[in-house]
Amino acid sequence: MIQDFTLREGAALYGLLAEGDGDIVLKLDRDGLVVHASAGIERLGISLADMLIAPHLADLADPDQAQALRSFIEVVMRGGSAAGWFEFAARGADGATGWFTLQLRPLKAGDGTIDGAIGIMRSIAERRELEERLFAATLTDPLTGLANRRAFRTMLRHLSVHRPGGALALFDIGHLHSLWLRHGASAGDSIVAAFANLLRGLLHQDHILARVGDERFGVLMPQETPPAAEALAREIVGELKRATRLAGSEAIDLRASVGIAGIDESADESLRRAEFALVHARARGRGQIERGDILMDQRRRA
């Protein structure tokens, strides 16, 4: 089954070759079947010498991407425009998924018809891993590992469009800056991390927790009404008080103010009501809870 490259094929391949241990050199027939491949393809569990029927290149792709890869190959075989590199995931012999980028160039017979293609599959696993890390870094708070403000607002917009009717809560430690000044930055960071862990432990599995400011945390509760969110907030505020009391006389008095609002079709308006409620809660003193819907009703009646 393995075939040598002709001089014509070698000349076409020259324009694609680049140094790199992750490269796999391919030759396809008119139907997209792999009739030749360099040794690197064995990392994907393919040994052409032992196969009676050549595999289609798209068979190497993850099932969710196989059709897109077939379409890419068909464009090349028709002599159409398929410039650039096609990225896809392929499963290795060990079952792990690896990312590759593919470039193909059609091969023309003496009469000008296309009878195959020559190409390179290049491993981009390291690049994809770096991209995923960078993407995660843009959406994650480095101290707590929670979603950050950007991610919180993105998820709130999604809920406003697709699942309005839940609730959101803003928790504000309030006096964190004074604690930083009194006990130092490392102690302040420890307080933030401890509060984040407390929230994680008390929230339900479908709640979405984020750190949205130095001393502020946001919680999206898609399944809760504002009254249910208020009840949960009271439980959390109570746990904070009990944790402080149990820690003894040297414990830091850590209490949070909470503003709650319903999630409707406008993410900005929902967040504005929660922030409005939080301002009122902080004005009443630490450890207080306010709901935006109640405050808005009171304002309308006044």
WOLIN-V840890 format. One record per residue. N is the residue number from 1. PSI is psi in degrees with one decimal (999 if undefined). OMEGA is omega in whole degrees, -180 to 180 (999 if undefined). BURIAL is b if it has 9 or more other ideal C-beta (glycine too) atoms within 8 Angstrom, else e. Layout:
# WOLIN-V840890
N_PSI_OMEGA_BURIAL ; N_PSI_OMEGA_BURIAL
This chain:
# WOLIN-V840890
1_-35.0_-178_e ; 2_131.6_-178_e ; 3_148.5_177_e ; 4_154.9_174_e ; 5_137.3_172_b ; 6_170.9_177_e ; 7_-38.8_179_e ; 8_-42.8_179_e ; 9_-37.7_178_b ; 10_-36.1_178_b ; 11_-38.2_178_e ; 12_-38.2_-179_b ; 13_-30.8_-176_b ; 14_-37.3_-178_e ; 15_-12.6_-179_e ; 16_-24.3_-171_b ; 17_140.5_173_b ; 18_150.2_-179_e ; 19_149.1_177_e ; 20_131.0_-178_e ; 21_-17.9_-178_e ; 22_2.4_-177_b ; 23_140.6_173_b ; 24_118.6_179_b ; 25_131.7_-174_b ; 26_149.1_167_b ; 27_126.6_-180_b ; 28_149.2_171_b ; 29_-175.1_-174_b ; 30_-27.4_-177_e ; 31_1.4_-180_e ; 32_10.1_178_b ; 33_143.0_-179_b ; 34_108.8_-179_b ; 35_-12.1_174_b ; 36_143.3_176_b ; 37_146.8_176_b ; 38_171.9_-171_e ; 39_-23.4_-177_e ; 40_-22.0_-178_b ; 41_-18.1_179_b ; 42_-21.3_176_b ; 43_-19.7_178_e ; 44_10.9_178_b ; 45_20.6_-179_e ; 46_124.8_173_b ; 47_97.6_-174_e ; 48_-31.4_-178_b ; 49_-25.3_-178_e ; 50_3.0_-174_e ; 51_135.0_178_b ; 52_-31.6_-180_e ; 53_128.3_-179_e ; 54_139.7_178_b ; 55_151.1_171_b ; 56_143.3_-178_b ; 57_-35.4_-179_b ; 58_-19.5_178_b ; 59_-16.9_179_e ; 60_-17.9_-175_b ; 61_159.0_171_b ; 62_139.1_-176_b ; 63_-34.4_-179_e ; 64_-18.6_-176_e ; 65_-0.7_-175_b ; 66_-42.7_-178_b ; 67_-39.5_178_e ; 68_-38.5_178_b ; 69_-39.5_176_b ; 70_-42.8_-180_b ; 71_-40.1_178_e ; 72_-44.8_-180_b ; 73_-40.9_-179_b ; 74_-38.2_177_b ; 75_-43.4_179_b ; 76_-44.2_-177_b ; 77_-22.6_176_b ; 78_-1.3_-179_e ; 79_15.0_-179_e ; 80_-174.7_-177_e ; 81_112.5_175_e ; 82_47.9_-177_b ; 83_157.6_177_e ; 84_-171.2_-176_e ; 85_139.1_178_e ; 86_122.1_-179_b ; 87_137.8_177_e ; 88_161.3_178_b ; 89_138.8_178_b ; 90_147.3_180_b ; 91_130.4_-180_b ; 92_177.6_-179_b ; 93_-26.7_180_e ; 94_2.9_179_e ; 95_-10.0_-180_e ; 96_150.3_180_e ; 97_130.3_176_e ; 98_146.1_-179_b ; 99_136.8_180_b ; 100_157.3_170_b ; 101_140.5_-172_b ; 102_137.1_169_b ; 103_134.0_-179_b ; 104_146.6_175_b ; 105_127.5_-177_b ; 106_148.5_176_b ; 107_127.8_-178_b ; 108_137.6_175_e ; 109_177.9_-178_e ; 110_-29.1_-180_e ; 111_5.9_177_e ; 112_-7.1_178_e ; 113_153.2_-180_e ; 114_123.9_-179_b ; 115_13.9_178_e ; 116_-166.3_179_b ; 117_154.9_176_b ; 118_146.4_-176_b ; 119_177.0_178_b ; 120_132.2_167_b ; 121_126.1_-176_b ; 122_127.7_179_b ; 123_131.7_177_b ; 124_29.6_-177_b ; 125_-45.0_-179_b ; 126_-41.0_180_e ; 127_-42.6_179_e ; 128_-40.2_179_b ; 129_-41.9_178_e ; 130_-42.7_180_e ; 131_-41.7_-180_e ; 132_-38.6_178_e ; 133_-42.8_180_e ; 134_-40.3_178_e ; 135_-44.6_179_e ; 136_-37.2_-178_e ; 137_-32.2_-180_e ; 138_-15.1_-176_e ; 139_5.9_-173_b ; 140_138.4_173_b ; 141_122.1_-173_b ; 142_-27.5_-177_e ; 143_-45.2_-173_e ; 144_-17.3_-175_e ; 145_3.4_178_e ; 146_167.8_170_b ; 147_148.7_179_b ; 148_-174.9_-176_b ; 149_-40.4_-180_b ; 150_-46.6_179_e ; 151_-38.5_-180_b ; 152_-47.3_-179_b ; 153_-37.5_178_b ; 154_-45.0_-180_b ; 155_-34.5_177_b ; 156_-43.3_178_b ; 157_-41.0_180_b ; 158_-45.8_179_b ; 159_-38.2_-180_b ; 160_-36.5_-178_b ; 161_-44.1_-169_e ; 162_-27.8_-176_e ; 163_56.6_178_e ; 164_157.5_178_b ; 165_-10.2_177_e ; 166_-155.1_-179_b ; 167_157.3_173_b ; 168_149.6_-180_b ; 169_139.1_174_b ; 170_121.8_178_b ; 171_128.5_-179_b ; 172_118.6_178_b ; 173_-34.7_168_b ; 174_-53.1_-175_b ; 175_26.1_-176_e ; 176_-38.2_-178_b ; 177_-38.9_178_e ; 178_-34.1_176_e ; 179_-39.2_176_b ; 180_-44.3_-179_b ; 181_-37.0_-175_e ; 182_-39.3_-172_e ; 183_-8.1_-180_e ; 184_159.2_-176_e ; 185_-39.6_-178_e ; 186_-38.3_177_e ; 187_-38.9_177_b ; 188_-41.6_178_b ; 189_-38.2_179_b ; 190_-36.9_178_e ; 191_-44.9_179_b ; 192_-45.8_-179_b ; 193_-39.4_179_b ; 194_-40.5_179_e ; 195_-39.4_177_b ; 196_-42.6_179_b ; 197_-37.2_177_e ; 198_-46.8_179_b ; 199_-43.1_178_b ; 200_-43.4_-176_e ; 201_-26.2_-175_e ; 202_-20.0_-178_b ; 203_158.4_178_b ; 204_165.9_-174_e ; 205_-31.8_-178_e ; 206_2.3_177_e ; 207_146.0_-177_b ; 208_117.3_-174_b ; 209_136.5_180_b ; 210_152.1_170_b ; 211_115.6_-172_b ; 212_4.8_178_b ; 213_176.5_-179_e ; 214_-45.4_-175_e ; 215_21.0_-174_b ; 216_138.3_178_b ; 217_143.7_177_b ; 218_143.2_179_b ; 219_125.0_174_b ; 220_129.5_-177_b ; 221_83.6_-173_b ; 222_-28.7_-175_b ; 223_-1.9_-173_e ; 224_147.7_168_b ; 225_162.2_176_e ; 226_-40.9_177_b ; 227_-39.3_179_e ; 228_-38.3_177_b ; 229_-37.4_178_b ; 230_-41.8_179_b ; 231_-42.1_178_e ; 232_-39.3_178_b ; 233_-38.8_179_b ; 234_-36.8_177_b ; 235_-42.3_-179_b ; 236_-44.1_178_b ; 237_-39.6_178_b ; 238_-39.7_178_e ; 239_-37.0_178_b ; 240_-44.9_-180_b ; 241_-43.2_-180_b ; 242_-39.9_179_e ; 243_-40.1_179_b ; 244_-43.2_-177_b ; 245_-39.8_-178_e ; 246_-21.3_-178_e ; 247_-10.2_175_e ; 248_-173.0_-173_e ; 249_-24.1_-179_e ; 250_-0.8_-176_e ; 251_148.4_176_b ; 252_128.9_-179_e ; 253_99.7_-174_e ; 254_111.6_177_b ; 255_153.6_-177_b ; 256_141.2_170_b ; 257_149.3_-174_b ; 258_133.1_172_b ; 259_132.4_-174_b ; 260_143.0_176_b ; 261_156.6_173_b ; 262_154.6_176_b ; 263_116.1_177_b ; 264_-161.6_-174_b ; 265_-10.6_178_e ; 266_110.4_180_e ; 267_-41.9_-178_b ; 268_-40.9_-180_e ; 269_-38.8_178_e ; 270_-45.6_180_b ; 271_-36.5_179_b ; 272_-40.4_179_e ; 273_-38.3_178_b ; 274_-40.1_179_b ; 275_-36.3_176_b ; 276_-43.6_178_b ; 277_-37.5_-180_b ; 278_-40.3_177_b ; 279_-43.9_179_b ; 280_-38.3_180_b ; 281_-42.7_-180_b ; 282_-33.0_180_b ; 283_-27.4_179_e ; 284_-11.8_-178_e ; 285_163.5_-178_e ; 286_145.9_178_b ; 287_16.0_-179_b ; 288_157.3_-178_b ; 289_135.3_176_b ; 290_150.4_177_b ; 291_132.5_-178_b ; 292_-37.1_-178_b ; 293_-39.2_179_b ; 294_-43.4_-180_e ; 295_-39.9_179_b ; 296_-39.8_177_b ; 297_-41.8_179_e ; 298_-39.5_179_e ; 299_-40.3_-179_e ; 300_-34.9_-180_e ; 301_-26.5_-177_e ; 302_999_999_e
